[in-house]
């Protein structure tokens, strides 16, 4: 009776499967059946793999199926066909909850139903940003197209020219260029004291015009 102790791993694995016996139910409603109202398949499976195999073999069928319609119970598509079988197969994952695309990065553990979503997710690890803002003169890049779309509204607003250093934005590129001088000027707070319009006019007596007064002159361009 002690033979279990040689393989505790296998034994506990078996036990655990018994405890968490998940019930996966096939809710495909075969349109061919004669009974009314039509009943769903209702076969139960303990693993996702079995359910998915069952659905694709028994219900979706092979290449002879010319019509790619999802007959899962209460499917929101309401019988609207897909153009290709692989699209139907991808779609059925919405119902089964199958997520066959795991993130390969160690410790991440996220899984995805669609390879496209995994591809986008992987960029959070790689830092890849293939989507560039198409607005002229803007070089912001994004990991996915929806972030780029969100960003575009800053350009379509009435002040599309935005400062890269702070969050000010301007209607005209010339105003932005003027404003940028604020950031170029010396960092010791010179921009906070706007000098007179030409820089030297009234504030400094002519004798005191020294190189140290230079930075002030650029700050009068700040808007």
Secondary structure, DSSP 4 states (H G I P E B T S, - for coil): -GGGGGGHHHHHHHHHHHHT---EE--BB-TT--SSSPPB---EESSHHHHHHHIIIIII-STT---B---BTT-TTTTPPBSSHHHHHHHHHHHH----EE--STTT--EESSHHHHHHHHHHHH----EE--STT---EESSHHHHHHHHHHHHSS--EE-SSSS-EESSHHHHHHHHHHHHS-TTTGGGS---TTSSTTTS-GGG--GGGHHHHHHTT--
